[in-house]
Amino acid sequence: MKIALFATCIVDAMYPRVAQATVQILERLGHEVVFPAGQACCGQMHLNSGYFREALPVVENHVRAFESGFNSGEYDVAVAPSGSCVASVKHQHAMVARWAVERGDKRADATLEARADAVGERTYELSQLLTDVLGVTDAAAQLGSYLPGAITYHPSCHGMRLLRLGDRPLSLLRTVEALNVVALPEADQCCGFGGTFSIKNADVSSAMLADKVENICGTGAGACAGGDVSCLMHIGGGLSREGRTTESGAPVRTVHLAEVLASTRENPLSFDGALALAGGAR
């Protein structure tokens, strides 16, 4: 299968290793990965903050960047290592296109809603693609995933509530060789990030983060995994500022699902924040 990588702007700018790990996993399964050059921000930040007018050209760019490859047969599906960005593509893009037409926005394209729906239908979050489309049920057997140690998992709000990912990410983590997945108390509680929410409502966000950090550290796990680097950045900041460590004195880390699945005996994940990739790249 040919798969388009929707890297997302935060992964591209701050966590490129997550995109590298995503590509590595898919290529390990024998699939070809394509990177549509025209992609940029999906507009989620604008939309979640109510800036629909400003989001319209951003949404249009995303649709244009991905639909051409779908239409030409360059790739079959698109994947992103981000539940929140995929939720935006699937649930918000067509909505803002319809909003613009209904309000008579002169920039509105009457075809954009249907085109956005078509792109959204073929766009998947990573765990969704692996389980529902590519049939991965055993990460150790099918991906060679290996990571000794204990880890817990934080489900992001968009992945849990909009995409309804359910146990897909956890089912993959539980089949990683040598990995002990520890249940996270109150896992369904928001970490407090929420994009601009954490800036506009800093006190509330910090209180929510404090609860999340306490629950993570209470598991005794050495790291918290997740499917959205934005949540992991927020949680990781809280862990770092508080100097949280395991019983052995090692810092408690955050790590993306893709990095865990890409970890193998030959190229294991390093919790110093770098993932050893094929060819020695870090």
Secondary structure, 3 states (H helix, E strand, C coil): CEEEECCCHHHHHHCHHHHHHHHHHHHHCCCEEECCCCCCCCCHHHHHCCCHHHHHHHHHHHHHHHHHHHHHCCCCEEEECCHHHHHHHHHCHHHHHHHHHHCCCCCCCCCHHHHHHHHHHCEEEHHHHHHHHCCCCCHHHHHCCEEEEEEEEECCHHHHHHCCCCCHHHHHHCCCEEEEEECCCCCCCCCCCCCCHHHHCHHHHHHHHHHHHHHHHHCCCCEEEECCHHHHHHHHHHHHHCCCECCCCCECEEEEHHHHHHCCCCCCECCCCCECCHHHCC
